[in-house]
Amino acid sequence: MKDLSKIYLLAFLVFADIAAFAGPGDDDGGGGLGGDDPPPAPINTYLILMIGLGLCLAFYSLRKYKKQIN
């Protein structure tokens, strides 16, 4: 009985999640959704900075790990 209630709970949570995010769209009359797409987000603005910070963090972590071993 416990397994069956767990399955029911899981099914409820999955279908409740789908129903919460599946809302109706704006129909433009031609079959497509109305409205323009938002402009794309620029992800490459700070890409070099993020790579540099990631490398610094990696070197710091490796140095700290080596000191901990010795």
Biopython code that builds the backbone (N, CA, C, O; Angstrom):
import numpy as np
from Bio.PDB.StructureBuilder import StructureBuilder

atoms = [
    (1, "MET", "N", (0.822, -1.192, 0.000)),
    (1, "MET", "CA", (0.000, 0.000, 0.000)),
    (1, "MET", "C", (0.867, 1.257, 0.000)),
    (1, "MET", "O", (0.508, 2.259, -0.618)),
    (2, "LYS", "N", (2.016, 1.206, 0.697)),
    (2, "LYS", "CA", (2.897, 2.366, 0.733)),
    (2, "LYS", "C", (3.464, 2.665, -0.648)),
    (2, "LYS", "O", (3.593, 3.828, -1.029)),
    (3, "ASP", "N", (3.805, 1.610, -1.405)),
    (3, "ASP", "CA", (4.362, 1.818, -2.733)),
    (3, "ASP", "C", (3.337, 2.456, -3.661)),
    (3, "ASP", "O", (3.679, 3.313, -4.475)),
    (4, "LEU", "N", (2.099, 2.043, -3.539)),
    (4, "LEU", "CA", (1.045, 2.585, -4.383)),
    (4, "LEU", "C", (0.798, 4.062, -4.076)),
    (4, "LEU", "O", (0.574, 4.854, -4.991)),
    (5, "SER", "N", (0.838, 4.429, -2.822)),
    (5, "SER", "CA", (0.639, 5.836, -2.469)),
    (5, "SER", "C", (1.816, 6.688, -2.943)),
    (5, "SER", "O", (1.628, 7.848, -3.309)),
    (6, "LYS", "N", (3.027, 6.128, -2.941)),
    (6, "LYS", "CA", (4.180, 6.858, -3.446)),
    (6, "LYS", "C", (4.051, 7.084, -4.953)),
    (6, "LYS", "O", (4.407, 8.148, -5.457)),
    (7, "ILE", "N", (3.546, 6.091, -5.660)),
    (7, "ILE", "CA", (3.358, 6.235, -7.103)),
    (7, "ILE", "C", (2.304, 7.296, -7.388)),
    (7, "ILE", "O", (2.484, 8.120, -8.285)),
    (8, "TYR", "N", (1.205, 7.287, -6.636)),
    (8, "TYR", "CA", (0.166, 8.302, -6.810)),
    (8, "TYR", "C", (0.699, 9.703, -6.520)),
    (8, "TYR", "O", (0.393, 10.652, -7.241)),
    (9, "LEU", "N", (1.487, 9.822, -5.475)),
    (9, "LEU", "CA", (2.061, 11.120, -5.128)),
    (9, "LEU", "C", (3.006, 11.604, -6.223)),
    (9, "LEU", "O", (2.977, 12.776, -6.599)),
    (10, "LEU", "N", (3.836, 10.711, -6.729)),
    (10, "LEU", "CA", (4.759, 11.079, -7.802)),
    (10, "LEU", "C", (3.990, 11.496, -9.048)),
    (10, "LEU", "O", (4.329, 12.502, -9.671)),
    (11, "ALA", "N", (2.968, 10.745, -9.419)),
    (11, "ALA", "CA", (2.169, 11.087, -10.594)),
    (11, "ALA", "C", (1.482, 12.438, -10.401)),
    (11, "ALA", "O", (1.429, 13.238, -11.335)),
    (12, "PHE", "N", (0.967, 12.697, -9.230)),
    (12, "PHE", "CA", (0.323, 13.980, -8.960)),
    (12, "PHE", "C", (1.312, 15.132, -9.091)),
    (12, "PHE", "O", (0.995, 16.156, -9.695)),
    (13, "LEU", "N", (2.502, 14.973, -8.530)),
    (13, "LEU", "CA", (3.489, 16.047, -8.602)),
    (13, "LEU", "C", (3.946, 16.301, -10.029)),
    (13, "LEU", "O", (4.146, 17.451, -10.419)),
    (14, "VAL", "N", (4.114, 15.246, -10.809)),
    (14, "VAL", "CA", (4.546, 15.411, -12.196)),
    (14, "VAL", "C", (3.467, 16.120, -13.005)),
    (14, "VAL", "O", (3.759, 17.070, -13.731)),
    (15, "PHE", "N", (2.212, 15.660, -12.885)),
    (15, "PHE", "CA", (1.151, 16.264, -13.667)),
    (15, "PHE", "C", (0.784, 17.655, -13.173)),
    (15, "PHE", "O", (0.354, 18.491, -13.968)),
    (16, "ALA", "N", (0.941, 17.921, -11.903)),
    (16, "ALA", "CA", (0.684, 19.264, -11.386)),
    (16, "ALA", "C", (1.733, 20.234, -11.924)),
    (16, "ALA", "O", (1.419, 21.387, -12.219)),
    (17, "ASP", "N", (2.966, 19.777, -12.050)),
    (17, "ASP", "CA", (4.027, 20.613, -12.583)),
    (17, "ASP", "C", (3.770, 20.934, -14.050)),
    (17, "ASP", "O", (3.943, 22.074, -14.480)),
    (18, "ILE", "N", (3.361, 19.938, -14.810)),
    (18, "ILE", "CA", (3.078, 20.158, -16.224)),
    (18, "ILE", "C", (1.908, 21.125, -16.384)),
    (18, "ILE", "O", (1.952, 22.013, -17.236)),
    (19, "ALA", "N", (0.884, 20.965, -15.589)),
    (19, "ALA", "CA", (-0.291, 21.829, -15.699)),
    (19, "ALA", "C", (0.024, 23.259, -15.263)),
    (19, "ALA", "O", (-0.582, 24.204, -15.769)),
    (20, "ALA", "N", (0.947, 23.426, -14.348)),
    (20, "ALA", "CA", (1.279, 24.755, -13.860)),
    (20, "ALA", "C", (2.018, 25.575, -14.927)),
    (20, "ALA", "O", (1.840, 26.791, -14.996)),
    (21, "PHE", "N", (2.834, 24.931, -15.748)),
    (21, "PHE", "CA", (3.630, 25.658, -16.726)),
    (21, "PHE", "C", (3.025, 25.654, -18.126)),
    (21, "PHE", "O", (3.492, 26.403, -18.985)),
    (22, "ALA", "N", (2.017, 24.850, -18.384)),
    (22, "ALA", "CA", (1.424, 24.778, -19.720)),
    (22, "ALA", "C", (0.215, 25.700, -19.773)),
    (22, "ALA", "O", (-0.917, 25.266, -19.563)),
    (23, "GLY", "N", (0.459, 26.951, -20.050)),
    (23, "GLY", "CA", (-0.626, 27.922, -20.137)),
    (23, "GLY", "C", (-0.952, 28.249, -21.583)),
    (23, "GLY", "O", (-0.144, 27.988, -22.474)),
    (24, "PRO", "N", (-2.114, 28.811, -21.825)),
    (24, "PRO", "CA", (-2.475, 29.161, -23.196)),
    (24, "PRO", "C", (-1.653, 30.336, -23.697)),
    (24, "PRO", "O", (-1.278, 31.221, -22.928)),
    (25, "GLY", "N", (-1.376, 30.334, -24.992)),
    (25, "GLY", "CA", (-0.616, 31.418, -25.594)),
    (25, "GLY", "C", (-1.529, 32.408, -26.273)),
    (25, "GLY", "O", (-2.742, 32.207, -26.316)),
    (26, "ASP", "N", (-0.970, 33.464, -26.797)),
    (26, "ASP", "CA", (-1.725, 34.464, -27.549)),
    (26, "ASP", "C", (-1.766, 34.040, -29.008)),
    (26, "ASP", "O", (-0.725, 33.955, -29.661)),
    (27, "ASP", "N", (-2.937, 33.777, -29.513)),
    (27, "ASP", "CA", (-3.093, 33.348, -30.899)),
    (27, "ASP", "C", (-3.236, 34.575, -31.786)),
    (27, "ASP", "O", (-4.016, 35.477, -31.481)),
    (28, "ASP", "N", (-2.480, 34.611, -32.893)),
    (28, "ASP", "CA", (-2.569, 35.753, -33.799)),
    (28, "ASP", "C", (-3.549, 35.530, -34.949)),
    (28, "ASP", "O", (-3.627, 36.362, -35.852)),
    (29, "GLY", "N", (-4.285, 34.444, -34.935)),
    (29, "GLY", "CA", (-5.270, 34.172, -35.964)),
    (29, "GLY", "C", (-4.735, 33.343, -37.121)),
    (29, "GLY", "O", (-5.522, 32.756, -37.864)),
    (30, "GLY", "N", (-3.450, 33.279, -37.291)),
    (30, "GLY", "CA", (-2.847, 32.510, -38.380)),
    (30, "GLY", "C", (-2.292, 31.178, -37.919)),
    (30, "GLY", "O", (-1.640, 30.482, -38.697)),
    (31, "GLY", "N", (-2.529, 30.815, -36.698)),
    (31, "GLY", "CA", (-2.033, 29.552, -36.179)),
    (31, "GLY", "C", (-0.775, 29.686, -35.343)),
    (31, "GLY", "O", (-0.426, 28.761, -34.611)),
    (32, "GLY", "N", (-0.085, 30.817, -35.433)),
    (32, "GLY", "CA", (1.124, 31.022, -34.642)),
    (32, "GLY", "C", (0.821, 31.823, -33.397)),
    (32, "GLY", "O", (-0.283, 32.344, -33.240)),
    (33, "LEU", "N", (1.772, 31.922, -32.532)),
    (33, "LEU", "CA", (1.611, 32.726, -31.330)),
    (33, "LEU", "C", (1.932, 34.179, -31.650)),
    (33, "LEU", "O", (2.874, 34.469, -32.387)),
    (34, "GLY", "N", (1.161, 35.067, -31.104)),
    (34, "GLY", "CA", (1.358, 36.487, -31.369)),
    (34, "GLY", "C", (2.496, 37.061, -30.568)),
    (34, "GLY", "O", (2.943, 36.462, -29.590)),
    (35, "GLY", "N", (2.956, 38.192, -30.967)),
    (35, "GLY", "CA", (4.023, 38.877, -30.245)),
    (35, "GLY", "C", (5.383, 38.593, -30.848)),
    (35, "GLY", "O", (5.584, 37.585, -31.526)),
    (36, "ASP", "N", (6.305, 39.490, -30.592)),
    (36, "ASP", "CA", (7.665, 39.324, -31.085)),
    (36, "ASP", "C", (8.501, 38.600, -30.052)),
    (36, "ASP", "O", (8.201, 38.623, -28.859)),
    (37, "ASP", "N", (9.546, 37.961, -30.525)),
    (37, "ASP", "CA", (10.477, 37.308, -29.610)),
    (37, "ASP", "C", (11.321, 38.357, -28.908)),
    (37, "ASP", "O", (11.654, 39.380, -29.506)),
    (38, "PRO", "N", (11.669, 38.124, -27.662)),
    (38, "PRO", "CA", (12.555, 39.078, -26.981)),
    (38, "PRO", "C", (13.959, 39.000, -27.575)),
    (38, "PRO", "O", (14.341, 37.965, -28.123)),
    (39, "PRO", "N", (14.721, 40.068, -27.474)),
    (39, "PRO", "CA", (16.084, 40.027, -28.009)),
    (39, "PRO", "C", (16.938, 39.018, -27.241)),
    (39, "PRO", "O", (16.732, 38.811, -26.045)),
    (40, "PRO", "N", (17.885, 38.397, -27.919)),
    (40, "PRO", "CA", (18.714, 37.404, -27.237)),
    (40, "PRO", "C", (19.608, 38.050, -26.176)),
    (40, "PRO", "O", (20.021, 39.202, -26.309)),
    (41, "ALA", "N", (19.892, 37.297, -25.143)),
    (41, "ALA", "CA", (20.746, 37.797, -24.063)),
    (41, "ALA", "C", (22.215, 37.646, -24.472)),
    (41, "ALA", "O", (22.617, 36.577, -24.930)),
    (42, "PRO", "N", (23.013, 38.694, -24.315)),
    (42, "PRO", "CA", (24.428, 38.603, -24.678)),
    (42, "PRO", "C", (25.208, 37.849, -23.594)),
    (42, "PRO", "O", (25.400, 38.363, -22.493)),
    (43, "ILE", "N", (25.649, 36.643, -23.909)),
    (43, "ILE", "CA", (26.374, 35.858, -22.906)),
    (43, "ILE", "C", (27.876, 36.003, -23.040)),
    (43, "ILE", "O", (28.619, 35.568, -22.160)),
    (44, "ASN", "N", (28.338, 36.606, -24.124)),
    (44, "ASN", "CA", (29.774, 36.680, -24.336)),
    (44, "ASN", "C", (30.396, 37.963, -23.795)),
    (44, "ASN", "O", (31.584, 38.200, -24.015)),
    (45, "THR", "N", (29.638, 38.786, -23.103)),
    (45, "THR", "CA", (30.166, 40.056, -22.617)),
    (45, "THR", "C", (31.296, 39.853, -21.608)),
    (45, "THR", "O", (32.351, 40.476, -21.728)),
    (46, "TYR", "N", (31.088, 39.003, -20.637)),
    (46, "TYR", "CA", (32.083, 38.775, -19.590)),
    (46, "TYR", "C", (32.671, 37.371, -19.673)),
    (46, "TYR", "O", (33.126, 36.840, -18.660)),
    (47, "LEU", "N", (32.672, 36.761, -20.850)),
    (47, "LEU", "CA", (33.138, 35.395, -20.989)),
    (47, "LEU", "C", (34.626, 35.266, -20.665)),
    (47, "LEU", "O", (35.014, 34.338, -19.956)),
    (48, "ILE", "N", (35.453, 36.159, -21.158)),
    (48, "ILE", "CA", (36.897, 36.117, -20.896)),
    (48, "ILE", "C", (37.163, 36.308, -19.406)),
    (48, "ILE", "O", (38.016, 35.630, -18.833)),
    (49, "LEU", "N", (36.441, 37.218, -18.787)),
    (49, "LEU", "CA", (36.595, 37.450, -17.350)),
    (49, "LEU", "C", (36.217, 36.206, -16.549)),
    (49, "LEU", "O", (36.905, 35.847, -15.593)),
    (50, "MET", "N", (35.129, 35.553, -16.936)),
    (50, "MET", "CA", (34.694, 34.348, -16.224)),
    (50, "MET", "C", (35.696, 33.198, -16.393)),
    (50, "MET", "O", (35.934, 32.442, -15.451)),
    (51, "ILE", "N", (36.272, 33.066, -17.568)),
    (51, "ILE", "CA", (37.292, 32.033, -17.783)),
    (51, "ILE", "C", (38.509, 32.315, -16.907)),
    (51, "ILE", "O", (39.059, 31.403, -16.290)),
    (52, "GLY", "N", (38.924, 33.570, -16.855)),
    (52, "GLY", "CA", (40.067, 33.936, -16.019)),
    (52, "GLY", "C", (39.801, 33.680, -14.545)),
    (52, "GLY", "O", (40.665, 33.162, -13.838)),
    (53, "LEU", "N", (38.605, 34.041, -14.073)),
    (53, "LEU", "CA", (38.268, 33.791, -12.671)),
    (53, "LEU", "C", (38.192, 32.291, -12.377)),
    (53, "LEU", "O", (38.579, 31.844, -11.297)),
    (54, "GLY", "N", (37.692, 31.521, -13.343)),
    (54, "GLY", "CA", (37.641, 30.067, -13.171)),
    (54, "GLY", "C", (39.029, 29.459, -13.068)),
    (54, "GLY", "O", (39.260, 28.567, -12.252)),
    (55, "LEU", "N", (39.960, 29.942, -13.899)),
    (55, "LEU", "CA", (41.340, 29.450, -13.821)),
    (55, "LEU", "C", (42.000, 29.843, -12.505)),
    (55, "LEU", "O", (42.723, 29.046, -11.906)),
    (56, "CYS", "N", (41.754, 31.059, -12.058)),
    (56, "CYS", "CA", (42.301, 31.489, -10.764)),
    (56, "CYS", "C", (41.762, 30.628, -9.627)),
    (56, "CYS", "O", (42.513, 30.239, -8.733)),
    (57, "LEU", "N", (40.497, 30.336, -9.657)),
    (57, "LEU", "CA", (39.903, 29.489, -8.635)),
    (57, "LEU", "C", (40.480, 28.079, -8.683)),
    (57, "LEU", "O", (40.709, 27.467, -7.640)),
    (58, "ALA", "N", (40.718, 27.560, -9.891)),
    (58, "ALA", "CA", (41.298, 26.219, -10.027)),
    (58, "ALA", "C", (42.718, 26.186, -9.458)),
    (58, "ALA", "O", (43.069, 25.261, -8.725)),
    (59, "PHE", "N", (43.538, 27.191, -9.792)),
    (59, "PHE", "CA", (44.903, 27.231, -9.256)),
    (59, "PHE", "C", (44.900, 27.385, -7.739)),
    (59, "PHE", "O", (45.703, 26.758, -7.049)),
    (60, "TYR", "N", (44.007, 28.212, -7.224)),
    (60, "TYR", "CA", (43.903, 28.397, -5.780)),
    (60, "TYR", "C", (43.512, 27.093, -5.093)),
    (60, "TYR", "O", (44.079, 26.728, -4.063)),
    (61, "SER", "N", (42.539, 26.398, -5.672)),
    (61, "SER", "CA", (42.089, 25.137, -5.074)),
    (61, "SER", "C", (43.186, 24.085, -5.108)),
    (61, "SER", "O", (43.378, 23.357, -4.134)),
    (62, "LEU", "N", (43.910, 23.997, -6.225)),
    (62, "LEU", "CA", (45.001, 23.028, -6.323)),
    (62, "LEU", "C", (46.115, 23.347, -5.334)),
    (62, "LEU", "O", (46.658, 22.441, -4.703)),
    (63, "ARG", "N", (46.459, 24.615, -5.194)),
    (63, "ARG", "CA", (47.509, 25.014, -4.250)),
    (63, "ARG", "C", (47.093, 24.696, -2.812)),
    (63, "ARG", "O", (47.899, 24.214, -2.016)),
    (64, "LYS", "N", (45.825, 24.971, -2.491)),
    (64, "LYS", "CA", (45.322, 24.696, -1.155)),
    (64, "LYS", "C", (45.309, 23.190, -0.880)),
    (64, "LYS", "O", (45.624, 22.753, 0.227)),
    (65, "TYR", "N", (44.937, 22.390, -1.908)),
    (65, "TYR", "CA", (44.913, 20.935, -1.756)),
    (65, "TYR", "C", (46.319, 20.385, -1.564)),
    (65, "TYR", "O", (46.522, 19.490, -0.743)),
    (66, "LYS", "N", (47.304, 20.908, -2.313)),
    (66, "LYS", "CA", (48.678, 20.449, -2.174)),
    (66, "LYS", "C", (49.240, 20.781, -0.795)),
    (66, "LYS", "O", (49.970, 19.977, -0.215)),
    (67, "LYS", "N", (48.905, 21.969, -0.259)),
    (67, "LYS", "CA", (49.374, 22.331, 1.084)),
    (67, "LYS", "C", (48.735, 21.443, 2.136)),
    (67, "LYS", "O", (49.360, 21.139, 3.152)),
    (68, "GLN", "N", (47.509, 21.026, 1.909)),
    (68, "GLN", "CA", (46.810, 20.184, 2.866)),
    (68, "GLN", "C", (47.425, 18.781, 2.895)),
    (68, "GLN", "O", (47.451, 18.148, 3.950)),
    (69, "ILE", "N", (47.918, 18.287, 1.758)),
    (69, "ILE", "CA", (48.521, 16.959, 1.700)),
    (69, "ILE", "C", (49.874, 16.967, 2.410)),
    (69, "ILE", "O", (50.192, 16.037, 3.151)),
    (70, "ASN", "N", (50.669, 18.010, 2.187)),
    (70, "ASN", "CA", (52.013, 18.057, 2.781)),
    (70, "ASN", "C", (51.976, 18.430, 4.204)),
    (70, "ASN", "O", (53.022, 18.513, 4.847)),
]
sb = StructureBuilder()
sb.init_structure("model")
sb.init_model(0)
sb.init_chain("A")
sb.init_seg("    ")
for serial, (resi, resn, name, xyz) in enumerate(atoms, 1):
    if name == "N":
        sb.init_residue(resn, " ", resi, " ")
    sb.init_atom(name, np.array(xyz, "f"), 0.0, 1.0, " ", f" {name:<3s}", serial, name[0])
structure = sb.get_structure()
